[in-house]
Amino acid sequence: MELAVLQKDMIAAMKAKDKPRKEAISALVSAVKKAGIDAGCREDIPESMVDQVILKEQKTAKEQIDTCPADRTDLKAEYQFRYDVISEYAPQLMSADEVKAFLEEKFADLLATKNKGMIMKNVMPELKGKADGKVINQVVAELCK
């Protein structure tokens, strides 16, 4: 995902006077810009960084939904809307089966050692931003049995 696409969609939401959608996308744009500044690439933010920030924001929105008190339906609806908007821009993550196939294909020699720590250390950089860390951990644990 490119930052320009997010900015274009934010402008479209502003023109459509869709305030909740505009605010959700605006928060994403701000988070991406902040990450770019922190990494020292203010002008030229790579797509991989944009995707990582979107995934992080999606996770935060999901946590807000999960921790929201049940009697605060108004807040829960707001968080759910924000989560849905962020999900539109989030990259598609690999499923457990896809992760398993990837590991068996590329890291067969490491899997044979059954050393979970060493496997995770080598696999995580390869799959960062492509699959959820919990899914990777579960697949590796299953393969190490």
Salt bridges, closest charged atoms under 4 A:
GLU23 OE2 - LYS19 NZ 3.84
ASP38 OD2 - LYS34 NZ 2.92
GLU57 OE1 - ARG82 NH2 3.06
ASP66 OD1 - LYS62 NZ 3.87
ASP74 OD1 - ARG72 NE 3.42
GLU88 OE1 - ARG21 NH2 2.85
GLU126 OE1 - LYS106 NZ 3.82
GLU142 OE2 - LYS100 NZ 3.45
